[in-house]
Amino acid sequence: MPIDPQNALLTVQSGLAQLSALIVSYSFSAIGAVILLVLGYTVAGLAQRSIYAGLGHIHGFDTTLRHFFSRIVRYAILILVVVMVLGQFGVQTTSIIAAIGAIGLAIGLALQGTLQNIAAGIMLLALRPFRIGEYVEVGVISGTIEEIGLFATQLRTVEGVYVLAPNSTLWNLPVRNYTRNGVRRADITLTIGSWNDIDLAQKTMLGVAANDRRVRREPAPIAFVATVGDSNVAITLRYWTSAADFFATQIDLTKRAKQAFDSEGISIPAPPPEAPRQEASATRQ
């Protein structure tokens, strides 16, 4: 069948007209998309800096939380801009939002433990049951706080061991903070023979505490009889000191109390001797 040149020309002209219309239409869409991306990126950056600076004016607001919330705002704006850009090209934004929601739900179900740690990290940073440099005990975990993150907290034990504890564990258990109040009570107990002067022993221990500037005068230190045995009496010195001086003061006062007892002639009973071992003799048949 012969091709009609006139019809072919009309077909080509019609196709070129449609192509030109598409090019013009998508050119405006592309230009609008570029403008939206530039404006969205700029607005996201400004919003992030504004949120970070605004939260910085809140007294005691943690720097980690400032970064976290400001980045959430930035990424939320960028996601909204991407959805708007896709809408410029005729993509159904409702289906995109539904897909994003489904993806978020799937990620949330897959990362339940991680999300729990993030939520616990936010609560720890907001309520501050412990701060960096404080010594805490949480369940079987104890040590000095070195860093509080959104996922986990770093601690250093008294033995110098590095511990990384999930935030959800630290949030779900009672926290014993030995540093927060600034002062701690300590007890030193020495056992003396029951034949010694108990009043002199108490006075001696109080004198040791009075001569140490780290021991607080209020509440005043006290010395009392803790337990009474058949041949010995346990005398306890109870005093208050700063949390930073707790261990050093306890070590020094224990040594000085023993030396003061020796100088006053207050004797500490020796442990009972071990019973001699009796070896069973083998009988010969």
Secondary structure, DSSP 8 states (H G I E B T S, - for coil): ----HHHHHHHHHHHHHHHHHHHHHHHHHHHHHHHHHHHHHHHHHHHHHHHHHHHHTSTT--HHHHHHHHHHHHHHHHHHHHHHHHHHTT--HHHHHHHHHHHHHHHHHHTHHHHHHHHHHHHHHHH-SS-TT-EEEETTEEEEEEEE-SSEEEEE-TT--EEEEEHHHHHSS-EEESSTTSEEEEEEEEEEETTS-HHHHHHHHHHHHHT-TTB-SSS--EEEEEEE-SSEEEEEEEEEEEGGGHHHHHHHHHHHHHHHHHHHT--------------------
